[in-house]
């Protein structure tokens, strides 16, 4: 029964963590685009975005990550046989990538706060999709598990990546056509 409670908590906090990881780069994009405003407007927006980013990061995203990891470790402790399965090794590799994404995003947040982030909003839009792709890979891997289905999942993931890049490019063209400044 403890395993099922740990699994429920794990799923709930994965959702919370991913919500934070999805929204934080959006805030980075808005924060970066605020630089095109007047200096007075930018200072107001910079202060507000810094507050929003800090609250999202320290109240939701980071605690959710730690609870996700702890609940996962508890499940692995209760059912160590999971570690003998090949798909779990691949999943844990993707999870390590998601944790790296988390801490790289944290460094980006600090750089934005200190007005030292040099990424354009377009690069941030692409960065925003990395967590989506990792999530897709993890979910397909956990659900499908078999190697043949995993191959189809990877092909679908690559297709999704290409589609996302095309959509980002189209959105950039759309913004240019509307006369917005794009980088």
N, C-alpha and C positions, 0 to 999 in steps of 0.2 A: 504493500500500500504506500509506503514511503516513496518508492520509485515513481508512482503515479502522481503524487503531490509534487515531487521535484520536477517531473515532466511538465505538469500544468504551470508551475511557477516559471519554468524555463521558457515555455511558449509565450506566456504573458509578457515576460521581460525582454524577450527577443523582439516582440512587437514594439514595445516602448523604446528599446535601443534603436531599432531601425527607423522609427518615427523621427527620433532625434538626428540620426545620421542622414536621413532624407531632407529634413528641414534646415539643418545647419548650413549646408552649402548654398541653399536658396538665400539664406540671410547673408552669406558672404557675397553673393552676386549683387543683392540689393545694396549692401554696404559699399561694395566696390563702385557700383554705378552712381552712388550718391556723390562721388568725387566730381561728377560733371555738373553738380549744382553750384550755386554761388558759395563763397567761403562761409558765410553766415549760416546758410541752409546746411552745408556740409557738416559744420561743427555740431549743429543740433542733431542731425541724422546720425553722425558718427557716435555721439554720446548715447543715443537711443539704441542703435544697433549693438553697441558694445554691451549695454545692459541686457538686451534681449538674448544675445549670444551667450553671455555668461550664465544667465538663468536657465536657458535651455540646456546648456552643457553640464552645469554642476548640479542642477536639481533633477533633471530627467535622464539625459543621455549617458553620462558617466556612471551614475548609480545603477542604471538599468544594465549597462555592460557588465559591471561587477556581479550583479545578482544573476545575470545570464550565465556567466562563467562559473560561479559557485554552484548553481543548480546543475549545470552540465557536469562538473566534477563530482557532485554527489551522485548523479545518475551513473557515471562511469565507475564510481566506487561500489555502488550497489550491484551493478551489472558489469563487471570487468570483462566479460566475454565480448562485449561490444568492441573492445580494443583489438580483438583478433580478426576483425572483419576489415577487408581492404577498403570498402567504401568509407568506413569511419576514418581511416588514415587520410583519405583525400578530403573528407569533410573538415577534419581538424586543420588541414593545410589551408583550406579556404577560410576557416574561422580565424586562423592566425593572420591571414591577409586582411580580414575585416577589422581585427584588433589593430593592425598596423595602420589601416585607413583611419581608424578612430584617433590614434595618437598623432598622425600627420595632420588631420583636420584640427586637432587641438593646437598644434603649432601654428597653423594658418590663422586660427582665431587670435592667438597672441600677437602675431604679426599684424593683423588687421587693427587690433586694439592700439598697437604702437605705430600704426601707419607705415609699416614696412613691407606689406605684402605687395608683390609686383605682378601677381597673376591678373590677367584680364578677365572680364566677366565671361567671355567665351570659353576660356580655359577652365574657369570655375564651373561652367555648365557641363563640360565634359567630365570634370572631377565628380560632379554630382551624380553621374551615371555609374561610377565605379561601384558604389555600394549596392546599387540595383543589380548589377551584373553578378556580383558575389552572392547576393541573396538568391537570385535565380539559380545559380550553380548549386548552392547548398540545398535548396528545397528540392530541385530535381534529383540530386544525388540521394538525399534521404528517402524520398518517395520511391524512386525507381531502383536503386541499389544495384541492379545487374549491370554487367559491363556493356552489353549490347545497347540497353536503354540509356546508359550513361553516354555512349558515343552519340546517340541521337540527341541527347540533352545538350552536349557540347556543341553540336552543329546548330541546334536551336539557339543556344547562347551566342554563338558567333553571328548568326543571322540577326538576333536582337541587337547586338552591338553595332552592326552595320546599319540597321534601321535607326537606332538612336543617333548615330553620327549624321545620317542623312537628315533626320528631323531637326537636329541642332543647326545644321547648315541652312535648311529651309527657313527656320525661325530667324536666323541672322539676316537672310535676304529679305524676309518679310519686314523686319524692323528697319532695315535700310530703306526699303520702299516707302515706309511710313515717315521717313525723314528723321528717325532716331539715330543718335550717335551710337555706333557699335564698334567694339574693339576686336 
